[in-house]
Amino acid sequence: QVTLKESGPVLVKPTETLTLTCTVSGFSLSNARMGVSWIRQPPGKALEWLAHIFSNDEKSYSTSLKSRLTISKDTSKSQVVLTMTNMDPVDTATYYCARISLQYDILYYYYYMDVWGKGTTVTVSS
Amino acid sequence: EIVLTQSPGTLSLSPGERATLSCRASQSVSSSYLAWYQQKPGQAPRLLIYGASSRATGIPDRFSGSGSGTDFTLTISRLEPEDFAVYYCQQYGSSRTWTFGQGTKVEIK
């Protein structure tokens, strides 16, 4: 069974750095057809993609948040870590990690997020 | 950066009715990189459709996806009580970044 579980602080102060960990099971972070993404959702608002990392260590970041984000992985621990610097109250949100699956056939490659963690809620307040 | 615009914002329908949700991209999107998700209150999103029209594992056949280029549609043929939720489209772009639409809420009329 594939699962992902987010962990991290519930409350951070403005200007602090947030560190979130996604612990995966049921698949390996070294699998060439898989990656892990971070997504967040402010209360009552839409989903916002933050970053992803693939088995070959390829990383990508949201254009608007790129300067504040760092994603990394520890394959031996089955963990993906996201750090976000200079936290602000507008960063209050539920943060999800999700598995990215790559599928391909003769004609096409398909990318999608097929398994999600339950999310962890982070509040930014002094 | 590609922007996905979903319409309508809210769809008020009765169980048994057909739901048609739209997702329009600001520029052409590869169909193989277009997905739809369902999210219920207090839950994580669930993958429904990938590749614009392929149902994910375990998704009932009342859910179908279609479209190409800049216009994509999610159709729920006959709404069941458990289908009332928020639906998001998502695309994976050539810049290797992902974008979500702002969501369509399907509510009970």
HADDOCK unambig.tbl for C-alpha pairs under 7 A between the chains (distance, minus, plus):
assign (segid A and resid 46 and name CA) (segid B and resid 102 and name CA) 5.25 0.50 0.50
assign (segid A and resid 46 and name CA) (segid B and resid 103 and name CA) 6.45 0.50 0.50
assign (segid A and resid 47 and name CA) (segid B and resid 100 and name CA) 6.35 0.50 0.50
assign (segid A and resid 48 and name CA) (segid B and resid 100 and name CA) 6.55 0.50 0.50
assign (segid A and resid 49 and name CA) (segid B and resid 98 and name CA) 6.18 0.50 0.50
assign (segid A and resid 49 and name CA) (segid B and resid 99 and name CA) 6.53 0.50 0.50
assign (segid A and resid 60 and name CA) (segid B and resid 96 and name CA) 6.54 0.50 0.50
assign (segid A and resid 60 and name CA) (segid B and resid 97 and name CA) 6.51 0.50 0.50
assign (segid A and resid 61 and name CA) (segid B and resid 97 and name CA) 6.84 0.50 0.50
assign (segid A and resid 62 and name CA) (segid B and resid 97 and name CA) 6.62 0.50 0.50
assign (segid A and resid 108 and name CA) (segid B and resid 32 and name CA) 6.58 0.50 0.50
assign (segid A and resid 109 and name CA) (segid B and resid 32 and name CA) 6.43 0.50 0.50
assign (segid A and resid 110 and name CA) (segid B and resid 32 and name CA) 5.07 0.50 0.50
assign (segid A and resid 110 and name CA) (segid B and resid 33 and name CA) 5.71 0.50 0.50
assign (segid A and resid 110 and name CA) (segid B and resid 51 and name CA) 6.03 0.50 0.50
assign (segid A and resid 111 and name CA) (segid B and resid 33 and name CA) 5.66 0.50 0.50
assign (segid A and resid 112 and name CA) (segid B and resid 35 and name CA) 6.61 0.50 0.50
assign (segid A and resid 112 and name CA) (segid B and resid 50 and name CA) 6.33 0.50 0.50
assign (segid A and resid 113 and name CA) (segid B and resid 47 and name CA) 6.84 0.50 0.50
assign (segid A and resid 114 and name CA) (segid B and resid 47 and name CA) 5.55 0.50 0.50
assign (segid A and resid 116 and name CA) (segid B and resid 44 and name CA) 6.51 0.50 0.50
assign (segid A and resid 117 and name CA) (segid B and resid 44 and name CA) 6.88 0.50 0.50
assign (segid A and resid 118 and name CA) (segid B and resid 43 and name CA) 6.70 0.50 0.50
assign (segid A and resid 118 and name CA) (segid B and resid 44 and name CA) 5.48 0.50 0.50
assign (segid A and resid 119 and name CA) (segid B and resid 44 and name CA) 6.78 0.50 0.50
